[in-house]
Amino acid sequence: MEREHQIATLKSPLIENSGEDRFIVDDEEHNKSNGIGDRTEIIEEVKKQLWLAGPLISVSLLNYCLQVISVMFVGHLGELALSGASMATSFASVTGFSLLMGLASALDTLCGQSYGAKQHRMLGIQMQRAMFILMLVSIPLSFIWANTRSILLFLGQDPEISTEAGNYAQLMVPTIFAYGLLQCFNRFLQTQNIVFPMMLFAGLTTLLHILVCWFMVFKSGLGGRGAALANSISYWVNVLMLSLYVKFSPSCKETWTGFSKEALQNIPQFLLLAIPSAVMVCLEMWSFELMVLLSGLLPNPKLETSVLSVCLNTAATVWMIPFGLSGAVSTRISNELGAGNPKAARLAVFVVLAMTLIVAIIVGTVIILIRNVWGYAYSDEVEVVKYVAIMMPILATSNFLDSFQCVLSGVARGCGWQKIGAIVNLGSYYLVGIPAAIVLAFVLHIGGKGLWLGIVSALIVQAMSLLIITIRTNWDQEAKKATDRVYDTIIPERIA
């Protein structure tokens, strides 16, 4: 009897938010809004998403700039140093950053839904649990980074470039631990709609990184390795600022109550979301990196690899815009489902898809308009510039599709559909995209255009699959699942 009373007491605030009055839509309101929302609700939802998306886009761009700035500084030391730093950065992204980002994205679901259900204390517990897992995972990853040279040589890469990349990667080892913690802090704050401090600290870190990079590369005598060390310093500075904010800010007094042994419980439940999240992210990111590797097997590999790298860097930069919208809708949906508001969650989907359509059209138009001059930002070679101009319309198409799949992936994270997302990404990229790219590039001899058209075909399948899943979603049922998920994380720890 005592246990049943404790469970009822625990559920009571959630039942307030997620009972029948939440799940049964009033007929009059349903008719008024036609199941989506009236004009006032739509405007309010747009404001909420833009308030989140703007800072999140800035944070993504600023964090991405850390790696770019480092490579730019190293580029002034010579071609070998640049090649080594570029290869090390790509290797680090494939073997470390993408995996940690994916694991941490489980917090989009867990923290977001707990916050919506007003179980604020659980956000701190979930973040600690994620930190513990990510730090454990970072240990074997650090050994991989420390042996980058040997791995690259085993893969048949140039010995000089492999040596340079190995030296660079070794000094980046401290970065991997900071990166994991940074991902946890960012999602902890993001799911509480605390995004402006994240933007402020990311901006300060980027400004500091420019100074640190300049000193470490040109004044310390470390050369290219100094840029790798500057990465570690900057990431740890960002983590330190965020940790101090979380500890001392009144905004986090309910969600951060100090370290707790509870974080070591329910780890299998966390992994049930974290592992599919990591697979979902890694399968997508690895496929783009694989395109660059395949370009090296084409006739005139120097030209093909250069142009594909330009396209990949351009795509990664403009991708930050839908990625910000993705984070915004993930937060909105997880919060509303956790609070037992299925109608509001559904409205968030419609609003983000409309905004994405507008943004994708604008960005695609700009890409096409600058196609004849954009290549000069990366190269003075006329051949490269002309090839980039040919690729840009294809890039605009891929960005249009990528924008939609990105925000729909955010919907998946907000709902906790990571397993479904992983299956969709596996089929889209590895059963459709990459085989299509190989056929187009090497059988039909379309070259680099064929590789990128393969990516386009994968994005079509991915976006359509996620869209169909989203359209067919029963949002009342998703709200109930979110409530159950919150119970599962709380009851075993509060009742023993």
C-alpha positions in Angstrom: 0.0 0.0 0.0 2.8 2.4 0.9 4.5 1.8 -2.5 1.2 2.4 -4.4 0.7 5.6 -2.4 4.2 6.9 -3.3 3.6 6.1 -7.0 0.3 7.9 -7.0 1.9 10.9 -5.3 4.7 11.0 -7.8 2.4 10.8 -10.8 -0.1 13.3 -9.6 1.6 16.4 -11.0 2.0 14.6 -14.3 -1.6 13.5 -14.4 -2.5 17.1 -14.0 -0.7 17.7 -17.3 -1.3 14.5 -19.1 -4.7 13.2 -18.1 -7.7 12.7 -20.2 -8.4 16.4 -20.4 -5.0 16.7 -22.2 -5.5 13.7 -24.5 -9.1 14.3 -25.5 -9.3 17.4 -27.7 -12.3 19.6 -27.1 -14.7 19.3 -30.1 -15.2 23.0 -30.3 -11.5 23.8 -30.2 -10.8 21.0 -32.7 -13.3 22.5 -35.2 -11.9 26.0 -34.6 -8.3 25.1 -35.3 -8.9 22.2 -37.7 -6.5 20.1 -35.7 -3.5 22.3 -36.2 -4.0 25.6 -34.3 -5.5 29.0 -34.7 -3.6 32.0 -35.9 -2.6 33.2 -32.5 -1.2 29.7 -31.6 0.7 29.5 -34.8 2.3 32.9 -34.3 3.2 32.1 -30.8 4.8 28.8 -31.9 6.8 30.6 -34.6 8.1 33.0 -32.0 9.1 30.2 -29.6 10.9 28.3 -32.4 12.7 31.3 -33.7 13.8 32.3 -30.2 15.4 28.9 -29.8 16.6 28.4 -33.4 18.5 31.8 -33.7 20.9 31.1 -30.8 21.2 27.4 -31.7 22.3 28.2 -35.2 24.9 30.7 -33.8 26.2 28.1 -31.3 26.5 25.5 -34.1 28.4 27.8 -36.4 30.7 29.1 -33.7 31.6 25.6 -32.5 32.2 24.5 -36.1 34.4 27.5 -36.5 36.9 26.3 -33.9 38.1 23.5 -36.2 38.0 25.7 -39.3 40.0 28.4 -37.7 42.7 25.9 -36.6 43.0 24.5 -40.1 43.2 28.0 -41.5 46.1 29.0 -39.3 47.9 25.7 -40.1 47.3 26.4 -43.8 49.8 29.3 -43.6 52.6 26.8 -42.6 52.6 25.0 -45.9 50.8 22.3 -47.9 52.0 19.3 -45.9 50.9 20.9 -42.6 47.5 21.8 -44.1 47.0 18.3 -45.4 47.9 16.7 -42.1 45.6 19.0 -40.1 42.7 18.5 -42.5 43.1 14.7 -42.5 43.4 14.6 -38.6 40.3 16.8 -38.3 38.3 14.6 -40.7 39.6 11.5 -38.8 38.6 13.0 -35.5 35.1 13.8 -36.8 34.6 10.3 -38.1 36.0 8.4 -35.1 35.1 10.7 -32.2 33.0 13.8 -32.6 30.1 12.2 -34.5 29.9 9.3 -32.0 29.8 11.6 -29.0 27.3 13.9 -30.6 25.0 11.0 -31.3 25.3 9.6 -27.8 24.5 12.9 -26.2 21.5 13.5 -28.5 19.6 11.0 -26.3 19.3 13.9 -23.9 17.1 15.7 -26.4 14.5 13.2 -25.6 15.2 12.4 -22.0 15.9 15.9 -20.6 13.3 17.6 -22.9 10.4 15.3 -21.8 11.4 15.4 -18.2 11.4 19.2 -18.3 8.0 19.3 -19.9 6.7 17.0 -17.2 8.1 19.4 -14.6 10.4 16.7 -13.2 13.2 19.3 -13.1 15.6 17.4 -10.8 15.8 14.6 -13.4 17.5 16.8 -15.9 20.6 17.0 -13.8 20.5 13.3 -13.2 20.2 12.5 -16.9 23.0 14.9 -17.7 25.3 13.3 -15.2 24.4 9.9 -16.6 25.3 11.0 -20.1 28.6 12.6 -18.9 29.5 9.3 -17.2 28.8 7.3 -20.4 30.5 9.7 -22.7 33.7 9.9 -20.6 33.9 6.1 -20.5 33.5 6.0 -24.3 36.1 8.8 -24.8 38.8 6.6 -23.2 39.1 4.0 -26.0 38.5 6.8 -28.6 41.5 8.7 -27.1 43.7 5.6 -27.8 42.4 5.5 -31.4 43.4 9.2 -31.8 46.8 8.6 -30.2 47.4 5.9 -32.9 46.1 8.0 -35.8 49.4 7.7 -37.7 49.5 3.9 -37.6 45.8 3.6 -38.6 46.2 5.9 -41.5 49.3 4.1 -42.7 47.4 0.8 -42.4 44.7 2.3 -44.6 47.3 3.1 -47.3 47.5 6.9 -46.8 50.7 8.9 -47.7 53.4 8.4 -45.0 54.3 12.1 -44.7 50.7 13.2 -44.4 49.9 10.4 -42.0 52.8 11.4 -39.7 51.7 15.0 -39.7 48.1 14.0 -39.0 49.2 11.7 -36.2 51.1 14.4 -34.5 48.1 16.7 -34.8 45.6 14.1 -33.5 47.8 13.2 -30.5 47.6 16.8 -29.2 43.8 16.8 -29.8 43.2 13.9 -27.4 42.2 16.2 -24.5 39.6 17.8 -26.9 37.5 14.6 -27.0 36.7 14.6 -23.3 35.8 18.3 -23.4 33.7 17.8 -26.5 31.7 15.1 -24.8 31.0 17.3 -21.8 30.2 20.3 -24.0 27.5 18.2 -25.8 25.9 17.3 -22.5 25.9 20.8 -21.1 24.5 22.2 -24.4 21.6 19.8 -24.5 20.9 20.2 -20.7 20.5 23.9 -21.3 18.8 23.7 -24.7 16.0 21.5 -23.4 15.2 24.1 -20.7 15.1 26.8 -23.4 18.2 28.4 -22.0 20.0 29.2 -25.2 21.4 32.7 -25.0 24.2 31.8 -22.4 25.2 29.0 -24.8 25.6 31.5 -27.6 27.5 34.0 -25.4 30.0 31.5 -24.2 30.4 30.0 -27.7 31.1 33.5 -29.0 33.7 34.2 -26.3 35.4 30.9 -26.9 35.7 31.5 -30.6 37.2 35.0 -30.1 39.6 33.5 -27.5 40.4 30.7 -29.9 41.7 33.1 -32.6 44.2 34.6 -30.1 45.2 31.2 -28.7 45.6 29.7 -32.1 47.7 32.6 -33.3 50.0 32.3 -30.3 50.3 28.5 -30.3 51.0 28.3 -34.1 53.3 31.3 -34.7 54.8 32.2 -31.3 55.1 29.0 -29.3 57.3 27.1 -31.8 54.8 24.2 -32.0 53.7 25.0 -35.5 50.8 22.9 -36.7 50.6 21.0 -33.5 50.0 24.3 -31.7 46.6 24.5 -33.5 45.6 21.1 -32.1 46.6 22.2 -28.6 44.6 25.4 -29.1 41.5 23.3 -29.9 41.9 21.5 -26.6 42.3 24.7 -24.6 39.3 26.4 -26.2 37.0 23.5 -25.8 37.9 23.2 -22.1 37.4 26.9 -21.6 33.9 26.6 -23.0 33.1 23.7 -20.8 34.4 25.6 -17.7 32.2 28.6 -18.5 29.1 26.4 -19.0 29.8 24.4 -15.8 30.1 27.6 -13.7 26.9 28.9 -15.2 25.0 25.7 -14.5 26.3 25.7 -10.9 25.7 29.3 -10.0 22.9 30.5 -12.2 19.4 30.8 -10.7 18.0 29.5 -14.0 19.4 26.1 -13.2 18.7 25.9 -9.4 15.9 23.4 -9.9 17.5 21.3 -12.6 21.0 21.1 -11.1 21.0 19.9 -7.5 24.5 18.6 -7.4 26.2 15.2 -8.1 24.2 12.2 -7.2 24.7 8.4 -7.2 21.3 8.1 -9.0 23.1 8.9 -12.2 24.7 5.5 -12.0 21.3 3.8 -12.1 19.1 3.2 -15.1 22.2 3.2 -17.4 20.7 0.5 -19.7 17.6 2.6 -20.2 19.8 5.5 -21.2 21.8 3.3 -23.6 18.5 2.1 -25.3 18.2 5.7 -26.6 21.8 6.7 -26.8 23.1 3.8 -29.0 20.4 4.3 -31.7 21.0 8.0 -31.5 24.7 7.5 -32.1 24.0 5.1 -35.0 21.6 7.5 -36.5 24.1 10.4 -36.5 27.2 8.4 -37.4 25.6 6.6 -40.4 24.7 10.0 -41.9 28.0 11.8 -41.2 30.2 8.8 -42.3 28.5 8.6 -45.7 29.5 12.2 -46.5 33.1 11.5 -45.5 33.0 8.3 -47.6 32.2 10.4 -50.7 35.4 12.4 -50.3 37.4 9.1 -50.0 35.7 7.7 -53.1 36.5 10.9 -55.0 40.2 10.0 -54.6 39.6 6.9 -56.8 38.2 8.9 -59.7 40.2 10.1 -62.8 42.0 13.4 -62.0 41.6 12.7 -58.2 43.2 16.0 -57.2 40.5 18.0 -59.0 37.6 15.8 -57.9 38.7 15.7 -54.2 39.3 19.5 -54.1 35.9 20.2 -55.6 34.0 17.7 -53.4 35.8 19.1 -50.3 34.6 22.6 -51.3 31.0 21.2 -51.7 31.2 19.3 -48.4 32.5 22.4 -46.5 29.8 24.6 -48.1 27.1 22.0 -47.3 28.3 21.7 -43.7 28.2 25.5 -43.2 24.7 26.1 -44.6 23.5 22.9 -42.8 23.9 24.8 -39.5 20.7 26.7 -40.3 18.3 23.7 -40.4 20.4 22.1 -37.6 19.4 25.1 -35.4 15.7 24.6 -36.5 16.1 20.9 -35.7 17.3 21.6 -32.2 14.4 24.1 -31.7 11.7 21.7 -32.8 13.3 18.8 -30.9 13.1 20.9 -27.7 9.5 22.1 -28.4 8.2 18.6 -29.1 9.9 16.9 -26.2 8.8 19.7 -23.8 5.1 19.5 -25.0 5.0 15.7 -25.1 6.4 15.6 -21.6 3.8 18.1 -20.5 1.0 16.0 -22.1 0.2 18.5 -24.8 0.0 16.4 -28.1 -1.8 19.2 -30.0 1.0 21.6 -29.3 3.6 19.1 -30.3 1.8 18.5 -33.6 1.6 22.3 -34.2 5.4 22.5 -33.7 5.9 20.1 -36.5 3.7 22.0 -39.0 5.4 25.3 -38.0 9.0 24.0 -38.4 8.2 22.4 -41.8 6.8 25.7 -43.1 9.8 27.7 -41.8 12.2 25.1 -43.3 10.5 25.4 -46.7 11.1 29.2 -46.7 14.7 28.9 -45.4 15.6 26.1 -47.9 14.3 28.1 -50.9 16.2 31.2 -49.8 19.5 29.4 -49.2 19.1 27.4 -52.4 18.5 30.5 -54.4 21.6 32.2 -52.9 23.7 29.1 -53.7 22.7 29.1 -57.3 23.2 32.9 -57.7 26.8 32.7 -56.4 27.8 29.5 -58.2 30.2 31.3 -60.6 32.2 33.1 -58.0 32.0 30.8 -54.9 34.9 28.6 -56.1 37.3 31.6 -55.8 36.8 31.5 -52.0 38.7 28.3 -52.0 41.0 28.3 -55.1 42.5 30.5 -57.8 42.5 27.6 -60.3 40.0 28.3 -63.1 39.3 24.6 -63.5 38.3 24.2 -59.9 36.1 27.4 -60.0 34.3 26.2 -63.1 33.7 22.7 -61.7 32.4 24.2 -58.5 30.0 26.3 -60.5 28.6 23.1 -62.2 28.3 21.4 -58.8 26.4 24.2 -57.0 22.9 23.6 -58.4 23.3 19.9 -57.3 24.4 21.2 -53.9 21.4 23.5 -53.7 19.1 20.5 -54.4 20.8 18.5 -51.7 20.6 21.3 -49.2 16.8 21.6 -49.9 16.4 17.9 -49.1 18.9 18.0 -46.3 17.0 20.8 -44.6 13.9 18.8 -44.4 15.5 15.5 -43.2 17.4 17.5 -40.6 14.3 19.0 -39.0 12.4 15.7 -39.3 15.4 14.1 -37.5 14.8 16.7 -34.8 11.2 15.6 -34.6 12.4 12.0 -34.2 14.7 13.0 -31.3 12.0 14.9 -29.6 9.7 11.9 -29.7 12.3 9.3 -28.9 12.3 7.6 -32.4 16.0 7.1 -32.5 15.7 3.4 -33.4 13.5 4.2 -36.3 15.8 7.0 -37.4 18.8 4.6 -37.3 17.0 2.1 -39.6 15.9 4.9 -42.0 19.4 6.2 -42.2 20.9 2.8 -42.8 18.6 2.1 -45.6 18.8 5.6 -47.1 22.6 6.0 -47.2 23.9 2.4 -47.4 21.3 0.6 -49.4 20.4 3.5 -51.7 22.8 6.5 -51.6 26.3 5.0 -51.6 25.4 2.2 -54.1 23.8 4.8 -56.4 26.9 7.1 -56.0 29.3 4.3 -57.0 27.2 3.3 -60.0 26.8 7.0 -61.2 30.5 7.8 -60.6 32.3 4.7 -61.6 30.0 2.8 -63.9 28.3 5.6 -65.8 31.4 7.8 -65.4 29.7 10.9 -64.3 32.5 11.6 -61.8 32.1 13.8 -58.7 28.7 14.9 -59.9 27.7 11.2 -59.7 28.9 10.9 -56.1 26.9 13.9 -55.0 23.8 12.8 -56.9 24.1 9.5 -54.9 23.8 11.6 -51.8 20.8 13.4 -53.2 19.1 10.1 -53.8 19.8 9.1 -50.2 18.4 12.4 -48.9 15.2 11.9 -51.0 14.6 8.4 -49.4 15.5 9.7 -45.9 13.3 12.8 -46.1 10.3 11.0 -47.6 10.6 8.1 -45.0 10.7 10.5 -42.0 7.9 12.6 -43.5 5.6 9.6 -43.9 6.4 8.5 -40.3 5.7 12.0 -39.0 2.4 12.4 -40.9 1.1 9.0 -39.7 2.0 9.8 -36.0 -0.6 9.5 -33.3 0.4 12.4 -31.1 -1.9 11.5 -28.3 -0.1 8.1 -28.1 3.3 9.8 -28.3 2.4 12.0 -25.3 1.4 8.9 -23.3 4.7 7.2 -24.2 6.6 10.3 -23.1 4.8 10.2 -19.7 5.6 6.5 -19.3 9.3 7.3 -20.2 9.4 9.9 -17.5 7.9 7.5 -15.0 10.4 4.8 -15.9 13.3 7.1 -15.0 11.8 8.4 -11.8 10.0 5.6 -10.0 12.8 3.1 -9.5 15.0 5.9 -8.0 12.4 7.6 -5.8 10.8 4.4 -4.5 13.1 1.7 -3.2 
